Amino acid sequence: MDFTEPQDSRAIRDAVRALCERFPGEYWRGLEPDRYPSEFVAALTDQGWLAALIPEEHGGSGLPLATASVILEEICASGANAGACHAQMYTMGTLLRHGSEAQKRSYLPRIAAGELRLQAFAVTEPGAGSDTTQITTRAERTADGYVVNGQKIWTSRAEHSDLMVLLARTTPIEQLEKRTGGLSVFLLDMRDRGAELTISPIKTMMNHATTEVFFEDLELPAEALIGEEGEGFGYILDGMNAERILIAAECIGDCRFFLDRAVAYANERVVFGRPIGANQGVQFPLARAHMAMSAADLVRWKAAWLYDQGLPAGAEANMAKYLASEASWEAANAALDTHGGFGFAQEYDIERKFRETRLYKTAPVNNNLVQAYVGQHVLGLPRSY
Amino acid sequence: MKICVLVKEVPDAAVEKRIDPSTGRMDRSGEKNLNPYDTHAIEAAMQIKEGGAVPVEEIVAVTMGPDSAVRALHKAVSLGADRSVHLSDPAVAGSDVAATGYALAKTLQRESPDLVLLGQQSDDGECYTIGAVVAEHLGMPSLTQVIKMDVESDALRCERQAEYGYDTVQIKLPAVISVGDAINEPRYPSLKAIMGAKKKPLDAITAADAEIDASKVGGENSAAQWIAAKAPPAKAAGEIIEDEDTGETVEKIIAWLDERKLI
């Protein structure tokens, strides 16, 4: 088994790191609590990083997911927040795998060129979180398209995106034999909309630009449908695997950030005549976090490999996201403890990254749901929910 | 105009440099990267090309080194070079500065460049002299530590960093110019440039291809021979003065400095 990192990945790490150096902690602190990192996203777009997954014939670089995940990992490892822009990568799979040629030709080159942003992924609703089949946002067929009514929540970056991947019900659930049917995916152009589309920001404990979105008789042309009507649930699940693998990579990057900072501080900070890192109470939590990160990283690479081979990746993608988010939370706590009071001071960036990485135990899927999935679908235990 | 940029693969800046006692050469087994000073030379070439004062047909990155040096060439190409040349041959391994300069000059002769650019130093050997050696073999004028460069038809107007200020020097082309890191801010490679780098032509050549006289290159044929290396002396532990009474602390610091005739 060869664990040598491919040269492409190394070159990507170097270049992303160099770009992120232009956006140090001061930049991110200056955005708090709720300003969007437009300059950072523009720099990433200009250099083609957010078009990593778009095929070359459509103006992107056509990277496999594994290599693309390195971009998000490095962003997080630098102390930046990839949450501002990661959706352009994880929503891309839905369009790439299930979109029509006409949709790809129409949108992908403009997304790759930075003229359009596809950063919003609207699935969750106030009445349907992890139980996606219970969504009620309705897209009703009309003579020349669809009319959408309903509400989404936790749709991040909707204010900073031109396009949205939207999951809506096209057949009422009571008319279905299989509850995963009747859902469809649309590529919604949010530009030039009036009262039919309302986007309301939600303030959260970290700067994540999340929103709730209201649709009121919003008209969609028939061409907005991605893939087959009624098959949307499967498409979304497939996209979720990509999302989980990319989030796992971000958490690995967060782990590296916390450990780099904490190790440097533990070696430098002298108390009672010796560096605090000499104390096992400081050293062991960092060592454990490093081990947790290393194990999670292996599952992340396996999940990415499966996804890129077109093999079933659900179990590994979920496990990678669980392990990596638990590892980054462990690293975050160890880093906070290592820094003592300074960890709570904004200028050290630990508390900011602490808040940011905490999200990934809860989103895009709660870690309890991952355990339920593994229990039921991997181990064959009875359904627990 | 054709610009050749000499580049080198060096140990990554984060790797602690050490001499391999068995060979007397630098241990280059760890992570490696393109010499950061050379990225300024590539950027300088790109700015001439994009500046439009003279048409630049191509920018060629040239290196001498083992197989792994291809990575430095890929990076150079991702930063803007159009193609690259890799001189790799066991015969040139272990060459000292004079022999390396000779081998690079022979490689450059195949390209007939109008301008040769390189970083003022390598991040590992830090000899600062390779440009002058190459220029001597090519019979070209040479300038070092150039931090500003303007093209004027068949000449360059350069500012070079001197000990007390800057010299302005007019130099006729073709010439060999080593640039200081103050000359520009190198660009970052875009993702497309990184992915496209491997598709650009890379000409791998041997010493024979470059008509290099094997008796003038390689470790054994080099005039400078490594004899021994000594690690720098360990730093003294230092003395920590606890600040319990500021007046007393200041007195202690003054006494310490005075004792060492520092004030």
Chai-1 contact restraints between the chains, C-beta under 6 A:
chainA,res_idxA,chainB,res_idxB,connection_type,confidence,min_distance_angstrom,max_distance_angstrom,comment,restraint_id
A,A11,B,I194,contact,1.0,0.0,6.0,A-B,restraint_1
A,A15,B,Y188,contact,1.0,0.0,6.0,A-B,restraint_2
A,A15,B,P189,contact,1.0,0.0,6.0,A-B,restraint_3
A,A18,B,Y188,contact,1.0,0.0,6.0,A-B,restraint_4
A,L19,B,Y188,contact,1.0,0.0,6.0,A-B,restraint_5
A,Q47,B,S190,contact,1.0,0.0,6.0,A-B,restraint_6
A,G48,B,S190,contact,1.0,0.0,6.0,A-B,restraint_7
A,G48,B,L191,contact,1.0,0.0,6.0,A-B,restraint_8
A,G48,B,K192,contact,1.0,0.0,6.0,A-B,restraint_9
A,W49,B,L191,contact,1.0,0.0,6.0,A-B,restraint_10
A,A52,B,L191,contact,1.0,0.0,6.0,A-B,restraint_11
A,S61,B,L191,contact,1.0,0.0,6.0,A-B,restraint_12
A,S61,B,K192,contact,1.0,0.0,6.0,A-B,restraint_13
A,S61,B,M195,contact,1.0,0.0,6.0,A-B,restraint_14
